[in-house]
Amino acid sequence: MYLYGASGHAKVIYDSLRESGKAVKGLFDDNPLVKELLGLHVFGKFNIDVIKDDELIISVGINSTRKKIVEKLPKDLKYGIAVHPSAIISQYSSLGKGTVIMHGVIIQSSTKIGEHCIINTSASVDHDCVIEDFVHISPKACLCGGVTVGEGTQVGAGAVIIPGIKVGKWSLIAAGAVVLKDVPDNVMVLGNPGRVIKSINLL
């Protein structure tokens, strides 16, 4: 396994992989000044000759950047999944390639997590949720049953989304917000009850 992005987010993914018994052989990063992370070698810019047939995870926390990296890399790359052993994931749920599941996460039955998502520390995703690609569910966020979260959206730390809500693409649910009604694309939601405060462009 290799990681792309030698940042704080990579440190947490490395922990999850190491504690689940998966070896990380090194990282790539576009910053030429970064040479090492937690004792792992940083190879510099992505090099297909280094990775060969191994799997890759994009270890970048910003959703739009993660998507741009995936779009510029070869289409036939193998992407891995990182799941911390403390996470509880229903056997009836599914995880897309490149997705990372951090410490203490709970994912309940019949939930679908898309590709290159981040389900962060102690987040809770209940039954029958649909999380589209490049979404970030932040630490201790709580998604009740039947919630849909559109591509690229971030649900902030400690936010709560009540059952059956649909959240649009590339929106931001602020930390601690309580979402009681559907959210359109490209907006920021703040407060309790959550309300749209402005349009945003996360891409």
Buried (B, 14 or more C-beta within 10 A) or exposed (E): BBBBBBBEBBBBBBBBBBBBEBEBEBBBBEEEEBEEBEEBEBBBEBEEEEBEEBBBBBBBBBBBEBBBBBEEBEEEBEBBBBBBEBBEBBEEBBBBBBBBBBBBBBBBEBBBBBBBBBBBBBBBBBBBBBBBBBBBBBBBBBBBBBBBBBBBBBBBBBBBBBEEBBBBBBBBBBBBBBBEEEBBBBBBBBEEEBBEEEEEEBE
